Amino acid sequence: MLKNKYTLWISLLVVAAVAFGGGMLTEYLYRTPGNAKPLTVYGTDEQASAVQTDLYVSFDSKLNQTQQLEKLSTLISRYKFCDLPIEIKSIKDGIATVNLDEHPWVKAGNTPPSIPGCSGKSWRYGYFQGSAGGYATTATLTRTFVQPNYQGNWIKGVQFYYAGKPIQDGDWDHIQLDGVITSQNLP
């Protein structure tokens, strides 16, 4: 019985040491640099009736603006849009051009791979459809890229393309991603 008591205490100490060490390692690997830029990923509430903050992110300020936008686009693609391609094409005169594209298998008309919760999702048939879905897509993309509440140096606006062509007014019934969108004309 005495042997089991010591084994229990030694096991607890080992678990505590490993947990502490793992925590220190995690902190070291994922530490936010002191010179990081806090940005906001926007979304909507469950009823898609109001814009809300979904996530705060920080990128090292040593990254140039294009690199920061690329990291932001990768993050929201994975977090909000089932890993659909979002590509920063250019930044000219403070206006970022962002291309929204489909997965290669959607373009080819192939059967999509099984992605839990995302099977068959596309911009055209998932995120551009329906009033609530279109509003959520519009709010997330426009506000996340424009960063209307950010006080630092950021882009002036964003223009969205779909499959390599500028999104025009009337292309879609439920999204408002046409033209140059700035903090003054957010949909």
Beta strands, then each sheet from edge to edge (+ up, - down):
strand 1: 36-44
strand 2: 51-60
strand 3: 86-92
strand 4: 95-100
strand 5: 157-162
strand 6: 165-166
strand 7: 180-182
sheet 1: 1+ 2-
sheet 2: 3+ 4- 5- 6+
sheet 3: 3+ 4- 5- 7+
end
